[in-house]
Structure formats: structure tokens, C-alpha cells
């Protein structure tokens, strides 16, 4: 089994920054891809960013240039640094791990990010 625990969400003013963390535990194995998604009320879940175990990152156009994904393989943790936040970034942010050896995926419970003045 794999467990993911997100943290770091909160209330921030427009233009502010937050750093989210997602700690993974369990049968993770070495090769996997970590993803961040978000879901706003009444909207579909939206992919935000991913990072491979080798450090290759990719971003949704809506966050490119403002968000940075990174990972600490020794700590099995992925981060999402969010800068220049906008009200439309308000959502529950969830991390997802995809295991390379099986293709299985697991989700965390999510952390709320609210951007408001």
C-alpha cells in the first residue's frame, strides 16, 4: 500500500506564495512520477504539474512560470512552490503518485488553498 499526505495549504492574498508538500510512504519503489492536481468547487479535477524520479518537470499552461514542482527522493516528498497566486488558483490541491513498475496510482486527501483578499 501507498500513503500520501499533503500539507502546506492555507489562506493567502492575491500575489502571495505558498509551498505545498506531499509525503509518500509505503511500497513506493524507486521509479515513479509525482503529480499535483487541483479541484475547485463545481469544477473538474485539473492536472497542475508532474515530476519524474529523474527530475523532469512539466506544467499546465495555467500555472507555468508561477509554480515550481520539485522532489526530494531521499525523503519521498514532492513540493509545489506557488508564487503570484491568483483567486482562480483557489482549490483543493491533491498529489498523485504513479508507480512505474505497475502503473498503479494513489491519491492523497488534499490540502485547501484559498487565494482571497
Number of C-alpha atoms within 10 A of each C-alpha: 7 14 17 21 17 22 17 15 18 14 15 18 14 17 14 14 17 17 16 21 22 26 18 24 14 10 10 17 11 13 14 20 21 28 25 25 19 22 19 17 9 6 9 9 15 15 17 23 23 24 22 18 17 11 15 11 16 15 19 14 10 11 16 12 12 14 20 19 24 20 20 12 14 7 10 18 18 24 23 23 14 20 17 15 22 17 15 12 20 20 22 18 27 27 30 22 26 18 19 16 11 8 10 10 14 15 19 19 14 22 21 19 22 21 20 16 9
